[in-house]
């Protein structure tokens, strides 16, 4: 299954990822994603999270409300846990209502989430 609409733009994507991790403000909204294998709810959550601006954070509850599902904050967490592209769909910008980081996928998990939030706050 291909998560991208087409295979063009890989060089641009790789360049953007490198720039992101060197501390540059990078926007991934031009990446066309194929979310056909996701439920309508998951698509809405992923698209909502994708719109969270660089260096801003939202709670799981705020993300649920923005997507039109105000009581589905736990389901937002589950959707974020299964996010196939955690930089392009910036689930690291979604945290717990009490300010805790919540979970994060990837080898470094929550430590990487903290690094990404800190990196964005410096720009």
DALINVEN-V324085 format. One record per backbone hydrogen bond with DSSP energy under -0.5 kcal/mol. CO is the residue of the C=O (numbers start at 0). NH is the residue of the N-H. Records with the same first field share a line. If there is no record, write none. Layout:
CO->NH, NH
//
This chain:
0->2
2->33
6->9
8->12
9->13
10->14
11->15
12->16
13->17
14->18
15->19
16->20
17->21
18->21, 23
19->22
23->25
27->30
29->31
30->32
31->4
32->34
34->37
38->42
39->43
40->44
41->45
42->46
43->47
44->48
45->49
46->50
47->50
48->51
52->55
57->94
58->62
59->63
60->64
61->65
62->66
63->68
64->67
68->71
71->75
72->76
73->77
74->78
75->79
76->80
77->81
79->82
84->88
85->91
87->89
88->90
89->92
90->93
92->57, 94
94->59
95->98
99->95
107->110
108->111, 112
109->113
110->114
111->115
112->116
113->117
114->118
115->119
116->120
117->121
118->121
119->122
//
